[in-house]
Amino acid sequence: MPASTARRLAMLVAAAAFCIAACAPKEPQVRGNRPQLRLLTEDQYRNIIQDVFGPQIAIGGALDPILREEDLVAVSAGRATVSASGFEKFATLGEGIARQVVDPANRDLLIPCRPRRADARDDACAAETLGRVGKLLYRRPLSGAELQRAVETAGAGAARVGDFFEGLTYGLSLLLVSPHFLFIADSLRDEVSPPALTGYAKAARLSFFLWNTTPDEALIDAATRGELDDRSGLEREAERLLKSPRLVNGVRALFSDMLQFEKFVGLSKDTEIYPAFDPQVAQDAREQLLRTITWHLLDQDEDYRRLFDTRVTFMSSALGRIYRVPVEDTVGWSRYEFPAGDMRAGIQTLAGFVALHSHPGRSSPTIRGRAVRELLLCQKVPDPPANTDFSKFNEPAATNLPARDRLKVHSTDATCAGCHRLTDPIGFALENFDGAGQPRTRDQGAAIDASGALDGTEFTDVRGLSGALSEHPSIPACLVQRVTSYALAGTGESFDMPWANYLAEVFRRDGYRLRPLLASIVGSPNFYAVELPVVQTAAAEESHR
């Protein structure tokens, strides 16, 4: 290549690079959220116990659920408290876990030392055990005072009953009911201004966001060495977590929260109307949604929008009865693709979605349309007015009418028409699935009219809805909004909305792929930003009057 040509080519490459850099959106800096104190969710609690002690440790019973006060439980966890009965549940679970740890079947694996005498206290062995476990439970090394208290508790118990391992259960139980374990705290560095998270707090943010569990020992050790106090160290650990197979756990937790999958607990249908729908179907319907989501977004690294028109899913034997398709694997899961032209296309057509958003004995276009608006598009649908008279919508004869005819009365009532125009045209497209998610072509003996509309796009059947959703601009925008709020345990206030807008543009440029979006979040200083609330004294307030 002639030198002049090479120089011109180099200049063109440099100009192109400059243009790309100049045209790329500049990431805004956000003030940060106030330091958080969040209660562990039950899933996080269970994940931590399994990660620290192993899957052989059984966790009997259930914890008090964190009530969903916001769009995400992750946000509501920052306002959750532990009642007296809730603490009793934690104490009971903690004692049961501790007893399994010291059981002869597990102690060789889980206790790193052997006491000098099994019938007496041994503070050195107790300290080695409790220090190792406490580091993972507290998400940081225990202070000298914390470790001494746990060792003393174990030692006093061992001396009283004459059994080192029995005494150790008291020390372990103490750690398992500590607020340092049950709450995720945003601890701040004392030596810097403006305020900044400690390395341990950054490690917790990373791990709970990406893995939905406590930081592993490597991440805690990186924090101890100060490696998370600079950007390169954070990026190195974030990349490790993103490449781990455990990322699937974090993505499952994210979408379980975003799509309100806690509603699957206790989901049931009228068995006389839907005899094929049983607790196993409900469990598998939830799992099918999660497998479809994670396979598409992580295994295939595909465009998020294709989740709403994909024909690929996974099938179990129990679900085969609902979908009325043959299933070869009668004990596990197998990949399944609905044939071209089938009504099923997109996660909003899977049995779990349409059954979850239905009545026990029939479908509901209104509930389904609202779910699409609120969960997938982040568009809030107002609740019915408090003074709504529902009796006129529940005439006995209406139960024998198809859903479209049954809901016509809503369009004639001024108090209902506005909201039902938002929901019902979407839900009508899903009427080819009954209240259990089974396929059908008729409702109350009449052929189903599955035509509808979504924000100006009209369609004749559910396949049209799938296409409209996959191309709707609010689909990717909603995901970015939810992921940002989930990551920061925030509600989309002014501190994070400019950043969410920036991330939405980055998401678009990266082909609407989830993994790069997660990497953009955890690689940004905004993910770790905090701001202390302004506290004014009475004297300061008086001086401003």
NORKAZI-V144929 format. One record per helix or strand of 3 or more residues. SS is the DSSP state (A for helix, B for strand). FROM is the first residue (numbers start at 0). TO is the last residue. Records with the same first field share a line. If there is no record, write none. Layout:
BEGIN
SS->FROM-TO  FROM-TO
END
This chain:
BEGIN
A->2-22  41-52  72-78  83-101  103-109  122-137  143-160  163-175  178-181  198-209  216-223  226-228  230-242  246-257  260-263  278-298  303-307  316-322  346-348  350-355  364-375  389-392  395-399  402-405  407-411  413-429  461-469  472-487  493-508  513-521  524-527  537-542
B->36-38  182-184  311-314  333-336  451-453  456-458
END
